[in-house]
Amino acid sequence: MDSHILTKQHKTYRFFHDLDTIVFLITDPDQLPRIVVAYRITKQGIQYELVSGVEATYHMTSEIQGEADFSKFIIEDDDEPL
């Protein structure tokens, strides 16, 4: 995906996730898909409004990835003693 650039009040912002694309939170153990529905520019930088089901949350670029990362999952075998 190509990033988009916005210049506002002499500052340049680069958007790494397009609107209406599916992304995943790096810290989400369930790796639920979320849709990018809006951008918000704050003093800290760009925040993405993400929607999963009926819940909307805001996240910084560093918290978002384009693909699910299932390598963080721990698979437990019920037959094995802990």
Summary of the structure (lengths in Angstrom):
residues: 82
radius of gyration: 16.2
end to end distance: 43.2
largest distance: 61.1
contacts: 171
relative contact order: 0.21
helix: 7%
strand: 48%
